[in-house]
Amino acid sequence: MPAQARQGGCTTTMKEIPPEQSLIEYPSDFPIKVMGRAHPDFAQTLTNIVLQFDPHFDPATVEMRPSKGGKYIGLTFTVRATSREQLDDLYRALHAHHMVSIVI
């Protein structure tokens, strides 16, 4: 069944990739990029979500990049991916959060 993703206020369908076709080897370090409107709690709120799926994640490693105009912020979380299920669940949790515009 395809997973649903929210992108820029609209819902899109993400095509499921069969596990045997995955190019990711587990465990591995895996970067996840998240963008949303700049808000004082944006990084901490999303870090808390990431920690639910990777309890050993170090919040000091979050990379932050504000947009040129300062209206948006981009974050990169490099998590320790231990399974396809873990990554899928983390992506779903980030996509579902109201502060998030895009997850890559």
PLY file of the C-alpha trace (Angstrom):
ply
format ascii 1.0
element vertex 104
property float x
property float y
property float z
element edge 103
property int vertex1
property int vertex2
end_header
0.00 0.00 0.00
1.50 3.41 -0.92
2.45 5.79 1.87
0.89 9.24 1.95
3.11 12.32 2.28
2.23 15.94 2.84
4.27 18.36 0.77
3.61 22.09 0.72
0.08 21.66 2.07
-0.99 19.01 -0.45
-0.95 15.26 -0.18
1.14 13.19 -2.56
1.60 9.44 -2.82
5.06 7.97 -2.26
5.65 4.79 -4.27
6.66 1.88 -2.07
10.00 0.30 -2.94
10.22 -3.44 -2.24
12.87 -4.18 0.44
14.91 -6.29 -1.98
15.29 -3.22 -4.26
16.52 -0.92 -1.48
19.96 0.59 -2.05
20.47 1.22 1.67
22.49 -1.21 3.75
21.64 -1.44 7.44
22.92 -0.26 9.79
24.25 2.96 8.25
24.33 6.69 8.82
21.54 8.27 6.80
20.93 12.02 6.28
17.36 13.30 6.35
16.67 16.87 5.26
13.66 18.75 6.58
12.38 22.21 5.66
9.75 24.40 7.23
8.92 27.96 8.22
11.41 29.47 10.63
10.15 29.14 14.20
12.09 29.30 17.49
11.02 25.74 18.40
11.42 24.15 14.94
14.80 22.46 15.50
14.05 21.25 19.03
10.59 19.95 18.11
11.92 17.92 15.18
14.95 16.74 17.15
12.53 15.28 19.70
10.81 13.35 16.90
14.13 12.05 15.57
15.14 10.90 19.06
12.02 8.73 19.24
13.35 6.69 16.30
17.10 6.96 17.02
17.60 7.28 20.78
21.38 7.63 20.31
21.05 10.60 17.94
23.28 13.51 19.01
21.31 16.80 18.79
24.60 18.71 18.52
25.02 17.24 15.02
21.90 18.88 13.54
22.88 21.06 10.59
20.78 24.24 10.25
20.52 26.49 7.21
18.17 29.46 7.12
16.77 30.55 3.75
18.18 33.68 2.17
15.24 35.74 3.38
15.10 34.01 6.77
11.50 32.88 6.29
12.37 29.17 6.15
14.91 26.90 7.78
16.45 23.69 6.58
17.68 21.01 8.97
19.74 17.92 8.28
19.54 15.03 10.73
22.05 12.23 10.17
20.47 9.25 11.90
21.74 5.73 12.45
19.40 3.77 10.23
18.93 0.26 11.56
16.05 -0.90 9.35
13.76 0.07 6.52
10.85 0.14 8.96
12.67 2.61 11.24
13.37 5.00 8.34
9.83 4.71 6.95
8.32 5.42 10.37
10.63 8.40 10.92
9.78 9.86 7.51
6.06 9.45 8.23
6.37 11.14 11.64
8.30 14.09 10.19
5.92 14.47 7.22
2.95 14.45 9.56
4.18 17.29 11.75
2.40 20.60 11.06
5.66 22.62 11.14
7.22 20.58 8.32
6.89 21.58 4.67
9.24 19.07 3.00
11.19 15.96 4.00
13.89 14.63 1.68
0 1
1 2
2 3
3 4
4 5
5 6
6 7
7 8
8 9
9 10
10 11
11 12
12 13
13 14
14 15
15 16
16 17
17 18
18 19
19 20
20 21
21 22
22 23
23 24
24 25
25 26
26 27
27 28
28 29
29 30
30 31
31 32
32 33
33 34
34 35
35 36
36 37
37 38
38 39
39 40
40 41
41 42
42 43
43 44
44 45
45 46
46 47
47 48
48 49
49 50
50 51
51 52
52 53
53 54
54 55
55 56
56 57
57 58
58 59
59 60
60 61
61 62
62 63
63 64
64 65
65 66
66 67
67 68
68 69
69 70
70 71
71 72
72 73
73 74
74 75
75 76
76 77
77 78
78 79
79 80
80 81
81 82
82 83
83 84
84 85
85 86
86 87
87 88
88 89
89 90
90 91
91 92
92 93
93 94
94 95
95 96
96 97
97 98
98 99
99 100
100 101
101 102
102 103
